[in-house]
């Protein structure tokens, strides 16, 4: 089977390399990008998570310089995903993000962060219940950026208002939420019910049980898409790894957590494995699962790329009968 290259809109790190590190050795980025290519990913948005503005500035500058110095980086990474600090700081919603530096959405901060970067911030995850979120979303969309809802307590009305303002995605739907929520009137239902939102899912069997994922993907239908939310522990053995100033632990079961804690801290998922999982769990055919990780995210990203005069070639993947990439051609 042949397909277009995979597109991952949420990658915090990979193969031992933390994109949030703030400093990179010359070989770091090629190591991560070569490992991503081996999984079929030919286009991705490196993702930085919540930090204060000076720290984000430092982390973006280091990552941007490293990508610019890498031929693969320039080809595979047209821009960035910023997940935070405009998130809900309440317990359960913040996840592994630092709630002490979370803040109301500030679009001027986005402009300050990217003013010296070689590639733009193309996707921003926010909690739309925060003050000023509507104006932020409208400015972001006018600036050619995508806005996603995540780490959010937004109800049906707030979610609808966010979509009307221009929000178009739901970041890792089903996660970044407290364990106890109203059984029906909750952010998962609100985002699934909003037809203008594409729902992004982490199909590792850890973030969402497979049977529950089947229900969510069936509800989302053609609006379902795959992401990994991978951190540096992805494509690595069990052990300790750096992530945005933290140390996280990849367990033998593939979960990634702050040591000794229950909550998840990103994933160790590879996107080709997510495809195999959907097929093995009876959620999708091979063609459907591949589309959720390739043409569907590519079509979502396309308007933001066009707005900035950018492109990310489709690439090509040859798949074995067992759905492992056997040959990958970058875009």
Protein Blocks (a to p, Z undefined) as FASTA:
>chain_A
ZZdddddfbdfbgehiafknopacfklmmmmmmmmmmnopabdcdddddddfklmmmmmm
mmmmmmmmpmklmmmmnbccdedjkbcfbghjlmmacfklgccddfklmmmmmmmpcbdc
fbdcddfkbghklmmmmmmmmnopacddehiabdfklmmmmmmnopabdehehiaiafbd
cfklcfklmmmmmmkbccddddehlmpcfklmmmmmmmnmmmbccdekpafkgoiaeddd
deehiacdddfkopacdehiabdghjfbdfklmmmmmmmnopacfklmmmmmmmmmmmmm
mmmmmmnopacdebjadddfkopafbdcdZZ
